Amino acid sequence: MTTRYYTATSLDGYIADPDNSLDWLMAVADADTATGDVGEFLRGIGALCLGSTTYEWMANNNPPETWHDNYGDLPTWVFTHRELPVLPGANVRFVAGEVRPVHEQMTAAAAGRGIWIIGGGDLAGQFADAGLLDEVIVGIAPVTLGGGAPLLPRRILSDRLRLVDVERLGQFAKLVYRLG
């Protein structure tokens, strides 16, 4: 079982703009090319995890059926300190606190398949801090934002990161790093 942080980032390292929007990502002409492997990726995933800002953006910017169309009934944990609505068709649990006990719950629910940390960067960083993040998969978009939510706001040096794959997906570069 592998815990992966799989996301897209701007060339200057931001996963959302200063308004917490992903509109910049959707505006890339061949963004669909970069996400073409997500269906295959999801076949190996048994649980999802995301922060409240990412969850809210998804809820506010997609039709209600989008969640179920994309993620089916995969068990999902949303880290938040606020009350949030459950998206139609989503199998969601709202949690707060340390990531380790939640990771144990996700691992049990994933039943031998992987865990996908969809976002945000700070949440992925908490998993890295706890030694629970195995891979960082990032699609680098041909955009600079100049500010916003950073990809991974942690100091993780090269002795912990090993580049294991590089792929060109249209205008995107996909990098896969393993953490050790």
C-alpha positions in Angstrom: 0.0 0.0 0.0 1.4 3.4 -1.1 0.4 6.9 0.0 0.7 9.3 -2.9 0.4 13.0 -3.2 -0.7 13.5 -6.9 -1.4 17.0 -8.0 -0.7 19.7 -10.6 1.5 22.8 -10.0 2.4 25.9 -11.7 6.0 26.2 -13.0 6.8 28.4 -10.0 5.4 25.8 -7.5 1.9 26.8 -6.6 -1.1 24.4 -6.6 -3.7 27.2 -6.3 -3.6 30.9 -7.0 -3.8 33.5 -4.2 -7.6 33.2 -4.3 -7.4 29.4 -3.8 -8.6 29.0 -7.4 -7.6 26.3 -9.9 -9.1 28.2 -12.8 -5.5 28.8 -14.1 -5.1 25.0 -14.4 -8.3 24.5 -16.3 -7.3 27.3 -18.7 -4.3 25.3 -20.0 -5.2 24.3 -23.6 -4.3 20.6 -23.3 -5.0 20.1 -19.6 -7.1 17.0 -20.5 -3.9 15.4 -21.9 -2.2 15.8 -18.5 -5.0 14.2 -16.7 -5.5 11.3 -19.1 -3.8 8.8 -16.8 -6.0 9.6 -13.7 -8.5 6.8 -14.6 -5.7 4.2 -14.6 -4.2 5.8 -11.4 -7.6 5.6 -9.6 -7.8 1.8 -10.3 -5.0 1.4 -7.7 -6.5 3.7 -5.2 -8.7 2.6 -2.2 -9.0 5.8 -0.2 -8.8 9.5 -0.8 -7.7 12.4 1.4 -7.9 16.1 1.0 -7.9 19.4 2.8 -11.0 21.6 3.2 -9.9 24.2 0.8 -9.5 21.7 -2.0 -12.8 20.0 -1.1 -14.6 23.4 -1.1 -13.2 24.4 -4.5 -14.3 21.1 -6.0 -17.7 21.5 -4.5 -18.1 25.1 -5.6 -16.7 24.7 -9.1 -18.1 21.4 -10.4 -21.6 20.1 -11.1 -23.0 18.0 -8.2 -22.6 14.7 -10.0 -18.9 15.3 -10.8 -17.6 13.8 -7.5 -19.4 10.5 -8.0 -18.5 10.4 -11.7 -14.8 10.9 -10.9 -14.3 9.0 -7.7 -17.3 6.7 -7.3 -17.9 5.7 -3.7 -14.2 5.7 -2.7 -13.9 6.4 1.1 -12.7 9.9 1.5 -11.3 11.8 4.5 -11.5 15.6 4.5 -9.3 17.4 7.0 -11.1 20.5 8.3 -12.0 22.5 11.4 -15.2 23.8 9.8 -18.6 22.3 9.0 -18.8 21.4 5.3 -21.6 19.9 3.2 -21.3 16.4 1.9 -21.1 16.3 -1.9 -23.8 14.2 -3.6 -22.5 10.7 -4.1 -19.4 11.2 -1.9 -18.4 8.8 0.8 -16.9 11.5 3.0 -15.7 11.6 6.6 -14.7 15.0 8.0 -11.7 14.8 10.4 -9.3 17.1 12.3 -6.1 16.5 14.2 -3.0 14.4 13.6 -2.7 12.5 10.3 -1.3 9.3 11.8 -4.5 7.9 13.3 -6.5 8.9 10.2 -3.9 7.3 8.0 -4.5 4.0 9.9 -8.2 4.3 9.1 -7.6 5.1 5.5 -5.2 2.1 5.2 -7.8 -0.2 6.6 -10.5 1.1 4.3 -8.1 1.0 1.2 -7.8 -2.8 1.7 -4.4 -3.1 0.2 -4.8 -0.4 -2.5 -3.2 3.0 -2.4 -4.1 6.3 -0.7 -4.4 9.4 -2.8 -3.7 12.8 -1.1 -5.4 15.1 -3.6 -4.5 18.3 -1.9 -3.4 20.6 -0.4 0.2 21.0 0.0 0.3 21.5 3.7 -1.7 18.4 4.3 0.7 16.4 2.1 3.5 17.9 4.1 1.9 16.7 7.4 1.9 13.2 6.0 5.6 13.6 4.9 6.5 14.9 8.4 4.9 11.8 9.9 6.9 9.5 7.5 3.6 8.4 5.9 4.1 9.9 2.4 5.6 7.5 -0.1 5.4 9.3 -3.4 5.0 12.8 -4.8 3.5 12.8 -8.4 3.3 16.3 -9.9 2.2 17.6 -13.2 4.0 20.9 -13.9 1.8 23.3 -15.9 3.1 25.9 -18.3 1.9 28.7 -16.0 3.5 31.0 -13.4 1.3 32.4 -10.7 3.7 34.5 -8.6 2.0 33.4 -5.4 -0.7 31.2 -3.9 -0.8 27.8 -2.1 2.6 26.2 -2.4 3.1 22.7 -3.8 4.7 21.3 -0.6 5.5 23.9 2.1 8.1 21.8 3.8 11.8 21.4 3.7 12.4 18.0 2.2 16.0 17.6 1.0 17.3 15.5 -1.8 18.5 12.7 0.5 14.8 11.9 1.0 13.6 12.3 -2.6 14.4 10.0 -5.5 13.3 10.8 -9.0 11.8 7.6 -10.4 9.9 8.8 -13.5 9.6 11.7 -15.9 7.0 12.0 -18.6 5.8 14.6 -21.1 2.0 15.0 -21.2 1.3 17.7 -23.8 2.4 20.9 -22.3 2.9 19.3 -18.9 5.9 17.6 -17.4 5.0 14.8 -15.0 7.5 14.0 -12.3 7.4 11.1 -9.9 9.5 11.2 -6.7 9.7 8.5 -4.0 10.3 9.5 -0.5 12.7 7.6 1.7 
